[in-house]
Amino acid sequence: MEPIKIALIGAGLRWTRGYHSWVMDHSDKIEIVAVAEPKEDRLNYMKKEYKLSDEKCFTSWEPLLEYIKDKKIDGVAICTSDHEHYKPAIACLEMGLHMLLEKPMAPTPEECFNISKIAEKNNCIVMVAHVLRYTPFFSKIRELIQSGAIGTIQSIQHTENIGYFHMAHSFVRGIWNNKKESNPLILSKSCHDLDILLYIMGGSPKATKVAGFGSLKHFRKENAPEGATKVCSKECPSYETECPYSVKTYLTTGGFKESVNPTGACDPESLEIELKTSRYGRCVYHCNNDVCDSMSSIIEYDNGVNLTFSLSAFTDLVNRTINIMGSNGQIRGDMEKDEVTIAHFGKGEGLYRNKAITTFNPSKEASSTENNGYAGHGGGDSRFLEGLVSAIKGNSKALTQASESVESHLIAFALEESRVDGKVIFMDEYKKNLKK
Ligand SMILES: NC(=O)c1ccc[n+]([C@@H]2O[C@H](COP(=O)([O-])OP(=O)(O)OC[C@H]3O[C@@H](n4cnc5c(N)ncnc54)[C@H](O)[C@@H]3O)[C@@H](O)[C@H]2O)c1
């Protein structure tokens, strides 16, 4: 089988840590034919890894598009930061290229609509990287719901546990910490969740009413421990013992260290030097962050389901859990444990305690051995790439086409508006008022 030919736009952390190793191991499926990346070290790294000549490496996407315009390639992967998706996406779609488009699609509803509209017009596959649709965990939950195992869904409780240090790293110190420069938390962190909830319910449910609640409560300067230094260091009285967000975590546990210095050295000594000037060395109480640190959302859908969604920084695990209540049974899922259970109402002995329960371990049970060893997003990253290859080859339908992703993005925009303005948003009216 000939590999699909892909040009890469934006060789940052998402590509290098999420997709690169699978692509390297599957050169029979994807061939990277050109790369655009302004950061010299990242560009050089890709050049070496994919054995590209100088003429195939660019410091921005515009000259890359000029280079590929008369070449026969299958598509592009757009992995630039959130605010830099739209322009290259539109330019590539106007050239008729298929695409892997990182989520969120774009920072405004109008831009999301436009991407979807131009993709449809030009018959382009735009696979938005809602990789959870490709995970064994959520595929199993969807399959059980579709099989009627719990009757009709009545309501859902969904939880996204960001993890206290992940929050500090990505949404307080990191590149998603400020709405103006990136996006509101509900979009940057949870468009995945808002999308997967639509997917598991099946059909094409639409939200009818949404309400969001939450604020930035903790990571503010007034909550800094006494004497806290603006740059996190041993001079801060809370560094060693009290502060769970101290940069000591990078140095001692190794967690997130590649994000601090993606292509450079990650030994404690080099990291310590990097942290003195890096955004990741800042005290969490003295950053330019403005995104909320926990959010509760309520959504009602046109299939009659109502849902509560809790998103919080203050959790010990990075995990998603879900509780789906149906007319004939209940599904509980814990992604970290790779566990999905169904309680079948009215079956088994006794009333509540001895009910019949079936347990699944979806990732363990997933039949494909192809993607073993690629753990990103519970196996979603590697399966998503398989899906991209298959969709471009015409062997299967993409599970995450842009036209479907627009709905979850709109829910996120509306939830944020609701949170900020303190009102319930009626989605029909909200959509009518958007400039398309
Ligand atoms: N699907 C997921 O689960 C998931 C997970 C993490 C991140 N993401 C998304 O992936 C995207 C990238 O995130 P990241 O963590 O890699 O960020 P990053 O900042 O590490 O990478 C973005 C890269 O784009 C490059 N870039 C900037 N301008 C460019 C231009 N004109 N032409 C070409 N490249 C350019 C930057 O130099 C940078 O290396 C974001 O939209 C992010 O939200 C998705």
Ligand as a Chemical Component Dictionary entry (heavy atoms), coordinates in Angstrom:
data_LIG
# 
_chem_comp.id                   LIG 
_chem_comp.type                 NON-POLYMER 
_chem_comp.pdbx_formal_charge   0 
_chem_comp.three_letter_code    LIG 
# 
loop_
_chem_comp_atom.comp_id 
_chem_comp_atom.atom_id 
_chem_comp_atom.alt_atom_id 
_chem_comp_atom.type_symbol 
_chem_comp_atom.charge 
_chem_comp_atom.model_Cartn_x 
_chem_comp_atom.model_Cartn_y 
_chem_comp_atom.model_Cartn_z 
_chem_comp_atom.pdbx_ordinal 
LIG N1  N1  N 0  -6.158 16.781 19.998 1  
LIG C1  C1  C 0  -5.684 16.959 21.199 2  
LIG O1  O1  O 0  -6.021 16.252 22.113 3  
LIG C2  C2  C 0  -4.707 18.064 21.466 4  
LIG C3  C3  C 0  -3.817 17.991 22.548 5  
LIG C4  C4  C 0  -2.912 19.040 22.720 6  
LIG C5  C5  C 0  -2.919 20.120 21.857 7  
LIG N2  N2  N 1  -3.825 20.176 20.838 8  
LIG C6  C6  C 0  -3.856 21.306 19.904 9  
LIG O2  O2  O 0  -2.769 21.182 18.993 10 
LIG C7  C7  C 0  -2.357 22.481 18.558 11 
LIG C8  C8  C 0  -0.864 22.631 18.757 12 
LIG O3  O3  O 0  -0.575 22.579 20.143 13 
LIG P1  P1  P 0  0.922  22.420 20.654 14 
LIG O4  O4  O 0  0.883  22.043 22.062 15 
LIG O5  O5  O -1 1.697  21.580 19.707 16 
LIG O6  O6  O 0  1.428  23.938 20.543 17 
LIG P2  P2  P 0  2.900  24.395 20.173 18 
LIG O7  O7  O 0  2.944  25.856 20.405 19 
LIG O8  O8  O 0  3.895  23.523 20.846 20 
LIG O9  O9  O 0  2.982  24.098 18.604 21 
LIG C9  C9  C 0  2.499  24.940 17.605 22 
LIG C10 C10 C 0  3.607  25.083 16.591 23 
LIG O10 O10 O 0  3.160  25.866 15.474 24 
LIG C11 C11 C 0  4.269  26.621 15.036 25 
LIG N3  N3  N 0  3.879  27.751 14.183 26 
LIG C12 C12 C 0  3.558  29.017 14.562 27 
LIG N4  N4  N 0  3.341  29.780 13.465 28 
LIG C13 C13 C 0  3.492  28.974 12.379 29 
LIG C14 C14 C 0  3.422  29.194 10.982 30 
LIG N5  N5  N 0  3.132  30.407 10.472 31 
LIG N6  N6  N 0  3.649  28.147 10.136 32 
LIG C15 C15 C 0  3.949  26.923 10.641 33 
LIG N7  N7  N 0  4.050  26.662 11.976 34 
LIG C16 C16 C 0  3.827  27.680 12.826 35 
LIG C17 C17 C 0  4.921  27.082 16.331 36 
LIG O11 O11 O 0  6.263  27.504 16.152 37 
LIG C18 C18 C 0  4.817  25.823 17.173 38 
LIG O12 O12 O 0  5.976  25.008 17.092 39 
LIG C19 C19 C 0  -3.194 23.474 19.358 40 
LIG O13 O13 O 0  -4.272 23.913 18.601 41 
LIG C20 C20 C 0  -3.658 22.655 20.537 42 
LIG O14 O14 O 0  -4.849 23.132 21.125 43 
LIG C21 C21 C 0  -4.702 19.173 20.634 44 
# 
loop_
_chem_comp_bond.comp_id 
_chem_comp_bond.atom_id_1 
_chem_comp_bond.atom_id_2 
_chem_comp_bond.value_order 
_chem_comp_bond.pdbx_ordinal 
LIG N1  C1  SING 1  
LIG C1  O1  DOUB 2  
LIG C1  C2  SING 3  
LIG C2  C3  SING 4  
LIG C2  C21 DOUB 5  
LIG C3  C4  DOUB 6  
LIG C4  C5  SING 7  
LIG C5  N2  DOUB 8  
LIG N2  C6  SING 9  
LIG N2  C21 SING 10 
LIG C6  O2  SING 11 
LIG C6  C20 SING 12 
LIG O2  C7  SING 13 
LIG C7  C8  SING 14 
LIG C7  C19 SING 15 
LIG C8  O3  SING 16 
LIG O3  P1  SING 17 
LIG P1  O4  DOUB 18 
LIG P1  O5  SING 19 
LIG P1  O6  SING 20 
LIG O6  P2  SING 21 
LIG P2  O7  DOUB 22 
LIG P2  O8  SING 23 
LIG P2  O9  SING 24 
LIG O9  C9  SING 25 
LIG C9  C10 SING 26 
LIG C10 O10 SING 27 
LIG C10 C18 SING 28 
LIG O10 C11 SING 29 
LIG C11 N3  SING 30 
LIG C11 C17 SING 31 
LIG N3  C12 SING 32 
LIG N3  C16 SING 33 
LIG C12 N4  DOUB 34 
LIG N4  C13 SING 35 
LIG C13 C14 SING 36 
LIG C13 C16 DOUB 37 
LIG C14 N5  SING 38 
LIG C14 N6  DOUB 39 
LIG N6  C15 SING 40 
LIG C15 N7  DOUB 41 
LIG N7  C16 SING 42 
LIG C17 O11 SING 43 
LIG C17 C18 SING 44 
LIG C18 O12 SING 45 
LIG C19 O13 SING 46 
LIG C19 C20 SING 47 
LIG C20 O14 SING 48 
# 
